[in-house]
Amino acid sequence: MNNNTAENNGTDVVLIGAGIMSATLGMMLKELNPDLKIEVLERLDGAAAESSDAWNNAGTGHSAFCELNYTPEKPDGSIDITKAVRIAESFEISKQFWAYLIKNNIIELPTSFIRNIPHISFVWGNDNVDFLRKRYEAMVQCHLFDEMVYTEDREQLKEWIPLVMEGRDSADPVAATRMDLGTDVNFGALTRSMFDYLQNKCGMETHFGHEVRKLKQMEDGRWRITVKDLQTGEKRKMYTRYVFIGAGGGALPLLEKSKIPEGKGYGGFPVSGQWLRCINRSVIEKHEAKVYGKAAVGSPPMSVPHLDTRYINGKRELLFGPYAGFSTKFLKRGSFMDLPKSIKPTNLRPMISAGLQNMSLTKYLIDQVRQSPLDRIEALKDFYPDARPEDWKLEVAGQRVQIIKKDADKGGVLEFGTEVVSGANCTLAALLGASPGASTAVSIMLSLLERCFMHRINTEEWQVKLKEMIPSYGQSLAGNPALLDQVRSYTSEVLGLVPATAKR
Ligand SMILES: Cc1cc2nc3c(=O)[nH]c(=O)nc-3n(C[C@H](O)[C@H](O)[C@H](O)COP(=O)(O)OP(=O)(O)OC[C@H]3O[C@@H](n4cnc5c(N)ncnc54)[C@H](O)[C@@H]3O)c2cc1C
């Protein structure tokens, strides 16, 4: 291994990681200011090879149409839709940005990355049926969700979701809601299209097989990044004015290395995932929906089981899961030392406190890890009673690193969302966490621009461009039905989204 150290003369922005977050930020920055010199450093050999790859995530365009964990029941029994509204608005923002990319011939063929798939919430048992009915009644009050349809009618359900209804106990009460506006998104294909354009048309340099090892802020405010070429073993130093750590599960260790005070006290809790992938084409063809259920008690919100139609590389697929698990790796292609190496004196207390407060989660993950192949099929049978083991194959999904952070009262808390942490006068920002994830990449990156490019964001030039990219930029969609209708019909037309008419 060669330890040569070369130097380069610097760049404006370095994006660490070639997933959907870096692609989105790179694309926005290049559209806002084509003169910016941007370089990307990625440890793997291609873009979107970790969580953003289609097989590593569920591909749900999260709009809160079917995800019951976004609408918790309050102690008084009413349903809180605040989070659902926020997520649905964020996805509308993502669709507008993607429509802009298509309209401007920046990326091609919307069908290669986004398709309409009905989003269905399906529940069984009296309590769950009551919950779903209340949730439906609360949600249809908001224009974002007023096309939602609710049914307890078994004949209707057989038409919507035959696999789920065949062989089901007729005494068990069931109910479902359906939103035809739901989507399946191949975030991997989208990410790779954005990187292709950035590399080939915008001159953005992308260094694959390059792992970032160190980050240090210089006295002049710039960042020095030490990067290792994993093929030659050569180490290089690069200089840049801004750094975005979009390294997915690998973001926490890099944030720690940056030594910004704002990053102190954060820890990570990795949750791995597995899917059952259907290998029987006749079964795959019988299902056309994303069917989300209710999470088991004590389970993390992102492990809500779902039976999903997917479109990957032009082919229809069927996946069930995810089954959660525990691994000390922060990335699917990471190291078992990732978790132990991330523990520092500054995050030890928050990590222990969060661990002690989440014993039910630990127990849930241990139970999941101990599941036998037959246990997994039993879980699938809750959704698809006639499932046969020989039709399904186990696949490994991506790794998620949940955020643990300091808390004045509790010592530390475990969080399931995403968070942008920035410091050093906003010259460095890192994205921690993984949920709701890729669907909200555009809103997350807008908030990062608002924070780190404060001096540019309010200029007329950037405001005009932002409104061209995202026509509803700066306006509430939930509170403006006419604008929402306008934006939805525009994005549906450009993205080729033609919802199948609900069979009511
Ligand atoms: C099981 C599962 C299901 C999910 N389902 C959904 C879903 O249905 N809908 C949705 O919207 N989101 C979903 N998500 C979340 C979504 O996949 C992620 O939020 C999103 O892909 C994160 O993108 P990213 O760019 O931050 O990270 P990634 O795509 O993981 O990219 C990070 C990149 O950084 C690189 N890297 C790491 N460390 C270094 C280093 N030191 N030097 C150089 N490069 C480095 C990695 O190799 C990787 O390529 C799911 C995630 C999982 C795991």
The ligand as an SDF file (V2000), in Angstrom:
LIG
                    3D

 53 58  0  0  0  0  0  0  0  0999 V2000
  -34.7270   -0.8680    4.6430 C   0  0  0  0  0  0  0  0  0  0  0  0
  -34.9260    0.5500    4.2090 C   0  0  0  0  0  0  0  0  0  0  0  0
  -36.1450    0.9500    3.6460 C   0  0  0  0  0  0  0  0  0  0  0  0
  -36.3230    2.2830    3.2530 C   0  0  0  0  0  0  0  0  0  0  0  0
  -37.4820    2.6200    2.6170 N   0  0  0  0  0  0  0  0  0  0  0  0
  -37.6630    3.8780    2.1730 C   0  0  0  0  0  0  0  0  0  0  0  0
  -38.8230    4.2170    1.4420 C   0  0  0  0  0  0  0  0  0  0  0  0
  -39.6910    3.3770    1.2050 O   0  0  0  0  0  0  0  0  0  0  0  0
  -38.9700    5.4970    1.0200 N   0  0  0  0  0  0  0  0  0  0  0  0
  -38.0280    6.4460    1.2790 C   0  0  0  0  0  0  0  0  0  0  0  0
  -38.2310    7.5830    0.9000 O   0  0  0  0  0  0  0  0  0  0  0  0
  -36.8920    6.1530    1.9560 N   0  0  0  0  0  0  0  0  0  0  0  0
  -36.6800    4.8890    2.3930 C   0  0  0  0  0  0  0  0  0  0  0  0
  -35.5430    4.5590    3.0590 N   0  0  0  0  0  0  0  0  0  0  0  0
  -34.5790    5.6200    3.3880 C   0  0  0  0  0  0  0  0  0  0  0  0
  -33.7240    5.9830    2.1860 C   0  0  0  0  0  0  0  0  0  0  0  0
  -33.2560    4.8360    1.5450 O   0  0  0  0  0  0  0  0  0  0  0  0
  -32.5620    6.8380    2.6770 C   0  0  0  0  0  0  0  0  0  0  0  0
  -33.0430    7.9100    3.4510 O   0  0  0  0  0  0  0  0  0  0  0  0
  -31.7610    7.4430    1.5340 C   0  0  0  0  0  0  0  0  0  0  0  0
  -31.4470    6.4930    0.5520 O   0  0  0  0  0  0  0  0  0  0  0  0
  -30.4890    8.0370    2.1130 C   0  0  0  0  0  0  0  0  0  0  0  0
  -29.7320    8.5930    1.0800 O   0  0  0  0  0  0  0  0  0  0  0  0
  -28.2690    9.1040    1.3610 P   0  0  0  0  0  0  0  0  0  0  0  0
  -27.8150    9.7350    0.1380 O   0  0  0  0  0  0  0  0  0  0  0  0
  -28.2760    9.9110    2.6160 O   0  0  0  0  0  0  0  0  0  0  0  0
  -27.4500    7.7710    1.7630 O   0  0  0  0  0  0  0  0  0  0  0  0
  -26.9310    6.5510    0.8950 P   0  0  0  0  0  0  0  0  0  0  0  0
  -27.7640    6.2520   -0.2740 O   0  0  0  0  0  0  0  0  0  0  0  0
  -26.6950    5.4350    1.8550 O   0  0  0  0  0  0  0  0  0  0  0  0
  -25.5580    7.0870    0.3460 O   0  0  0  0  0  0  0  0  0  0  0  0
  -24.4770    7.3720    1.1920 C   0  0  0  0  0  0  0  0  0  0  0  0
  -23.2090    7.0960    0.4290 C   0  0  0  0  0  0  0  0  0  0  0  0
  -22.0900    7.5490    1.2040 O   0  0  0  0  0  0  0  0  0  0  0  0
  -21.0190    6.6640    0.9930 C   0  0  0  0  0  0  0  0  0  0  0  0
  -20.0500    6.8190    2.0860 N   0  0  0  0  0  0  0  0  0  0  0  0
  -20.2130    6.4860    3.3890 C   0  0  0  0  0  0  0  0  0  0  0  0
  -19.1030    6.7870    4.0960 N   0  0  0  0  0  0  0  0  0  0  0  0
  -18.2220    7.3290    3.2130 C   0  0  0  0  0  0  0  0  0  0  0  0
  -16.8850    7.8290    3.3290 C   0  0  0  0  0  0  0  0  0  0  0  0
  -16.2340    7.8480    4.5010 N   0  0  0  0  0  0  0  0  0  0  0  0
  -16.2590    8.3040    2.2280 N   0  0  0  0  0  0  0  0  0  0  0  0
  -16.9060    8.3020    1.0200 C   0  0  0  0  0  0  0  0  0  0  0  0
  -18.1580    7.8200    0.8550 N   0  0  0  0  0  0  0  0  0  0  0  0
  -18.8180    7.3550    1.9420 C   0  0  0  0  0  0  0  0  0  0  0  0
  -21.7060    5.3070    0.9430 C   0  0  0  0  0  0  0  0  0  0  0  0
  -20.8990    4.3450    0.2980 O   0  0  0  0  0  0  0  0  0  0  0  0
  -22.9890    5.6130    0.1800 C   0  0  0  0  0  0  0  0  0  0  0  0
  -22.8620    5.3960   -1.2050 O   0  0  0  0  0  0  0  0  0  0  0  0
  -35.3010    3.2330    3.4430 C   0  0  0  0  0  0  0  0  0  0  0  0
  -34.0670    2.8290    3.9850 C   0  0  0  0  0  0  0  0  0  0  0  0
  -33.8690    1.5080    4.3480 C   0  0  0  0  0  0  0  0  0  0  0  0
  -32.5400    1.0930    4.8700 C   0  0  0  0  0  0  0  0  0  0  0  0
  1  2  1  0
  2  3  1  0
  2 52  2  0
  3  4  2  0
  4  5  1  0
  4 50  1  0
  5  6  2  0
  6  7  1  0
  6 13  1  0
  7  8  2  0
  7  9  1  0
  9 10  1  0
 10 11  2  0
 10 12  1  0
 12 13  2  0
 13 14  1  0
 14 15  1  0
 14 50  1  0
 15 16  1  0
 16 17  1  0
 16 18  1  0
 18 19  1  0
 18 20  1  0
 20 21  1  0
 20 22  1  0
 22 23  1  0
 23 24  1  0
 24 25  2  0
 24 26  1  0
 24 27  1  0
 27 28  1  0
 28 29  2  0
 28 30  1  0
 28 31  1  0
 31 32  1  0
 32 33  1  0
 33 34  1  0
 33 48  1  0
 34 35  1  0
 35 36  1  0
 35 46  1  0
 36 37  1  0
 36 45  1  0
 37 38  2  0
 38 39  1  0
 39 40  1  0
 39 45  2  0
 40 41  1  0
 40 42  2  0
 42 43  1  0
 43 44  2  0
 44 45  1  0
 46 47  1  0
 46 48  1  0
 48 49  1  0
 50 51  2  0
 51 52  1  0
 52 53  1  0
M  END
$$$$
